[in-house]
Amino acid sequence: MSFKPNSGDGTVPEWIKSSYSGADTPSCVEVAATPETILVRDSKNPNGPRLTLAPTTWATFLPYASDASEG
C-alpha cells in the first residue's frame, strides 16, 4: 500500500481501507498519512484506539506485510 500524505493542515486524516478487504470482510485495517505520522485503525471501530507510526517505521513494516500475504 502506498499513498501520498494529505494536503492541507493535516487535522482530518483521509483513511484508506486495505486493498485486501472486500465489502463483506469483517476484519479490516485502515491507514491514514499525516505530514508527520502514519495512523492505523480498525475499520469496525473508527473512534477506537489508533496506532501511530513514524513514516520510516511504516516503510520498514510494509515488505513484511506483503510477504505474509503470499505465504
PyMOL commands that set and color helices and strands:
alter all, ss='L'
color gray80, all
select helices_A, chain A and resi 55-70
alter helices_A, ss='H'
color red, helices_A
select strands_A, chain A and resi 16-17+29-33+38-42+51-53
alter strands_A, ss='S'
color yellow, strands_A
deselect
rebuild
show_as cartoon
